[in-house]
Amino acid sequence: MKARTRTWPFGAPALPSREALRRAGALAFLWLLALLPAALAFDGWRHTLEGRMSLHMLVEFPFLFGAGWAAQRLLARRMRARPWLRGLAWVDWRGWGGALFATLVALAWMIPSALDAALLSAPVDAVKIASWWAAGFWLAASWRRMDGEVALFALGNIAWMMATAGMLYQQAPQALCVNYLRNDQLDAGIGLVVAAGLLGVVALRRALVVFR
């Protein structure tokens, strides 16, 4: 008895190519990252992330930054089609605007009193969320037009600030934040130094490309 073989009226359906699957996966990842800040609307997630200083600084902040970056990537094509948005590129001449803004945001939210204010005041917390998201959005928009030397300066400067703040958190004899214990502060300090080292590696790789 012969086995039945299925025939398609218009030929066998074409399987998606590896490149199409890669693009679909990248798009899905960008959408997931862009929507992550919505998780902060749930008190359970928010208290988990902000209950420890290390999670607040080393998980929530990068996620907010990454959400802004992902949102810009998703909207980049539409933004290029708007003449008035293209005209705003002069504010970000050669990427300096995005580099400076991201540096200032990172500096501001490494101050212990700023963390306390974000936990105690809803308006300050909204500024925290908006500023980190905007830093990621703006830096993603300016990254391609940014000179290698500017990118190297921005990454190196942020890494140096993170390492300095991390060592200060570890060496302080008392808790610098009202809402966090010294053990939390110590963990955050160690994490900041490690993160600074990783960012320094990225800066060095950028330097090799710039000065090759």
C-alpha positions in Angstrom: 0.0 0.0 0.0 1.4 3.3 -1.0 1.8 6.1 1.5 -0.2 9.2 0.7 1.8 12.3 0.0 0.3 15.7 0.5 0.4 18.0 -2.4 0.1 21.8 -2.1 -2.0 23.6 -4.6 0.5 26.4 -5.2 3.7 24.5 -4.4 5.4 23.8 -1.1 5.4 26.8 1.3 8.8 28.4 1.6 10.5 28.2 4.9 11.8 31.4 6.4 15.4 32.0 5.8 18.0 32.2 8.6 18.3 36.0 8.0 14.5 36.5 8.3 14.5 34.5 11.6 17.4 36.5 12.9 15.6 39.8 12.1 12.4 38.6 13.7 14.2 37.5 16.8 16.0 40.9 17.0 12.7 42.7 16.6 11.0 40.7 19.3 13.9 41.3 21.6 13.7 45.1 21.0 10.0 45.1 21.7 10.5 43.1 24.9 13.2 45.5 26.1 11.2 48.6 25.1 8.2 47.4 27.2 10.2 46.4 30.3 9.6 49.7 32.1 5.9 48.8 32.2 6.8 46.2 34.8 7.6 49.0 37.2 3.8 49.7 37.4 3.5 46.5 39.4 4.3 47.1 43.1 5.8 43.6 43.5 8.4 44.0 40.7 9.1 47.6 41.8 9.7 46.7 45.4 11.9 43.8 44.4 14.1 45.9 42.2 14.2 48.9 44.5 14.4 47.0 47.8 18.1 46.5 47.4 20.6 49.2 46.4 22.5 46.8 44.1 19.4 45.8 42.2 18.2 49.4 42.0 21.4 50.7 40.4 22.7 47.7 38.5 19.5 46.2 37.2 16.7 48.8 37.1 18.9 51.6 35.7 20.4 49.6 32.8 16.9 48.2 32.0 15.5 51.7 31.7 18.4 52.8 29.6 18.1 49.8 27.4 14.3 50.4 27.0 15.0 53.9 25.7 17.7 52.5 23.3 15.3 49.8 22.0 12.5 52.3 21.5 14.8 54.5 19.4 15.8 51.6 17.3 12.2 50.7 16.7 11.2 54.3 15.8 14.4 55.2 13.9 13.0 54.7 10.4 9.9 56.8 11.1 12.0 59.5 12.7 14.2 59.7 9.7 11.0 60.3 7.6 10.1 63.4 9.7 11.9 66.5 8.3 11.5 68.5 11.6 13.1 65.6 13.5 16.0 65.4 11.1 16.5 69.1 11.7 17.1 68.6 15.4 20.3 66.7 14.6 22.2 70.0 15.0 21.5 69.8 18.8 23.4 66.5 18.8 26.4 67.7 16.6 28.6 64.7 16.0 27.1 62.8 18.9 28.1 65.3 21.6 24.6 65.9 22.8 23.8 62.3 23.5 27.2 61.6 25.1 26.9 64.6 27.4 23.3 63.8 28.4 24.0 60.2 29.2 27.1 61.2 31.3 25.1 63.7 33.3 22.2 61.2 33.9 24.7 58.6 35.1 26.4 61.1 37.4 23.2 62.4 38.9 21.8 59.0 39.9 25.0 57.8 41.5 24.5 60.4 44.2 23.1 58.6 47.3 20.7 61.4 48.2 19.2 61.2 44.7 18.4 57.5 45.3 16.7 58.4 48.6 14.7 61.1 46.9 13.5 58.8 44.2 12.3 56.3 46.8 10.5 58.9 48.9 9.0 61.2 46.2 6.9 60.1 43.3 7.8 63.1 41.1 11.5 62.5 41.6 11.0 58.8 40.8 9.2 59.8 37.6 12.2 62.1 36.7 14.5 59.1 37.3 12.6 56.8 35.0 12.2 59.5 32.3 15.9 60.6 32.5 17.3 57.1 32.1 14.9 56.2 29.3 15.7 59.5 27.5 19.4 58.9 28.0 19.1 55.5 26.2 16.9 57.0 23.5 19.2 59.9 22.8 22.4 58.0 22.9 21.0 55.4 20.5 20.1 58.2 18.1 23.5 59.8 18.3 25.7 56.7 18.4 26.0 56.3 14.6 27.0 59.9 14.0 29.3 59.9 17.0 33.1 60.2 16.4 35.1 57.4 17.8 37.0 59.7 20.1 33.7 61.1 21.5 32.4 57.5 22.2 35.7 56.6 23.8 35.5 59.7 26.0 31.9 59.1 27.1 32.4 55.4 27.9 35.7 56.0 29.7 34.2 58.9 31.7 31.2 56.9 32.8 33.3 53.9 33.7 35.6 56.1 35.8 32.6 57.6 37.6 31.1 54.2 38.3 34.4 52.9 39.7 34.9 56.0 41.9 31.4 55.8 43.3 31.8 52.0 43.8 34.9 52.5 45.8 33.4 55.3 47.8 30.4 53.1 48.7 32.7 50.3 49.9 35.0 52.6 51.9 32.3 54.7 53.6 32.1 53.8 57.3 28.4 54.3 57.4 25.4 53.9 55.1 25.1 56.8 52.7 21.5 56.2 51.9 18.7 56.5 54.4 16.7 53.7 52.8 19.5 51.1 52.4 21.7 49.3 54.9 25.5 49.4 54.7 25.5 45.8 53.5 23.4 46.8 50.5 25.7 49.7 49.9 28.7 47.4 50.0 27.1 45.0 47.4 26.3 48.0 45.2 29.8 49.3 45.4 31.3 46.0 44.4 28.8 45.7 41.5 29.6 49.2 40.3 33.4 48.5 40.2 32.7 45.3 38.2 30.4 47.1 35.8 33.0 49.8 35.4 35.5 47.2 34.5 33.2 45.7 31.8 32.4 49.2 30.4 36.2 49.9 30.4 36.7 46.8 28.2 34.1 48.1 25.8 35.9 51.5 25.8 39.2 49.8 25.1 37.7 47.9 22.2 36.4 51.2 20.8 39.9 52.7 21.2 41.4 49.9 19.2 39.0 50.7 16.4 39.6 54.4 16.6 43.4 54.3 16.8 44.0 51.3 14.5 
